[in-house]
Amino acid sequence: MTDITVPFIEVNQHGKSFFLVNLPAAIVVEVSYAAVRGRDEEQGAVQRVLNTRRIASIRDFALSGGFFPNSIVMNWVRSESLSIDRDKKTLSITPHDYSAQLIDGQHRVAGLAAAMSSESDLNDIDLPVAIYVGLTTKECADIFLAINTEQKPVHRSLVFDLYAIADDQIIDPAAARARDIANELSEKSAPYYGMIKFPGEPPRKGGVALSTVVTTIKPLIEKNGVFDQVSLSTLENQSLAIINFFKSLEDIYGEVWFERQNAFMFAAGFSGAIEFLAARMVPYCVGRKSFKSETMRQALTMTRENLIYQKELAGKSGSEAQRYIFVRLDELFDKGESADEYAF
């Protein structure tokens, strides 16, 4: 690959400069590499071992036309392959392997490299790159930690909420569908009307965050998930199955369903209920060829005398509370008559 000269913007922060440039993906892939802490002995080795699943996900994202607006952050270590002209404000690169360590963006670069092997047009996609020169391991660690600890990722509820307006090539289809079901669960007359916390709402005690609803429902509705295995494939059927299940619980609770003492109005209660739906109620309904709320209600021996209240979860961790809800529902589950013996 021939030399390349590009204009730069020099940025100085706390006495340390770096250069912002625009480079073709092919150049970035060729010159960069990850120096892994605990494996590589060289200065600047602060990276993790690459995650192959994440690389595959980014490859698919790139092939679908995804955007890469965040800067790749490099520590240039091969001085003979980089020339900086501050008078002209240009930076010249002679492409060589192992010229620059990746401080941030190693999975993006590896994913793009994998995508480029299938789609050569991606070689020319422009990538923003921040180039430091000759950093020590300590300096690389400071930058790595600043990116990965101080710059917190956006809350998952906001991510899932934005799926409603984002381009199809960007979104996670299963999470987007789970978000649609969350909307239906929170509609007027639905079991969680006003109780699902969407971004922008004021903080309050009780209710279930959108992120909890989506991440809990998603395994049921993704490809080869619980619903897919029993041929519940449409949004309408999947939504009705979940809504009818919670309606069966709402019918039992009556006027106390929306009160804060109801365990199902909190994250652990919702998650434990969905776990129970997947493991117990779905097979029960499949056997009876009915996902009506009346069918589900018949399988529950819960009455006003043995309701599950939030106070029962006091002192339990999130996972313990979720499991407690599952066990309590399981104790109140009448799966009906079964054969005393099985034929094999």
Phi, psi and omega in degrees: 000137184283163178298155179224138178239129183225151175288154179228161168245123180269132181238133179242123177229122178054040176081005180239128182263151167217164187243125176268122182224168177244116184235146173296146182303323182298322178293315180301314181297319185291318189272342191258160176200164179256123174264114191267129178294136180088348178243315182260137186271350188289160173300141176090004182280099182231001188276165174268164172292140183297143177261113186296326179293321179292323177299315180298321179295317180290324175303311180297321178298316179295317181293335179273001178095023182293158181265151178228073185277341182280145183290138164283130183253124184239152168245106184284124185242347181255093190298326184290347181261006181226131178230130184243123178248099183288334178294313179273350184056047177233155180232127182249135183238129168259106188300122175219147173300151174055042176271330187218129175284145177268117176272321177217132177112014184296324180287325176297317181294315180294321178294319176296320179300318179294321180292323182296333179291339178259332184225099186294338179299337180290345177304327187262002179296137181280137177234133173285134184226134173253120185248117167264160181234124171062042178286153172277170177299319179299316181294320176297319179297319179300315181290317180301315181290324178299320181286317191265353177237316183281324181269086187292143175292157180294150180299140184298329179300321179291319177302311182293325179294322180290342176302336181292337183239352184283163177294146183302329183286346183266326193279161170270111187303317181295318179293323178295319178292320177299325178293321177298320178294322176301320177300315182291326177296333185261003179288163180301136183078356177275161186297337181242034179302120178074006185249000174260125187270107179268157179304143178094346179280149178294147180300145176205157177277139182086164185091168185236128180296145178305321181299322178294316180299313184292311183293333179282319182283328188309315180299335179289327193252353180285168182302133183068013176283186185302313181292320180298325182291340179246020174066029168265090191251338183273155177302318182300311182293318179296317180296316180295322179299316181288315181297317181296325177298312180290332175295323178297322175290319180299321179299323180289316183287330180063228187290347180267002183303316184271006179278155186291345177285344180286120183298334183283355177271010179233167187302313183297321179295317179296313183294318178296323178294318179294322176299319178293318177304313183292316188276328187243309189287323180298310177300323179299313182292323178299318180297332180257003179053040180207130173247026177289151179297328178297321179297316180293321180299322181295336182275351183253125177269012179294138176228181178295342181275343182229038176295158179261120184250155182299329182297338179290343183265001182301132178083358180265144174290171181303312181291323177295318180295318178299316180293324178299315179300315180301312183296317179298317177295321181296324178293335182259017185257122177252098185282000177088181181291144176228160181294139177291331181226150178249144174266139179235000000 
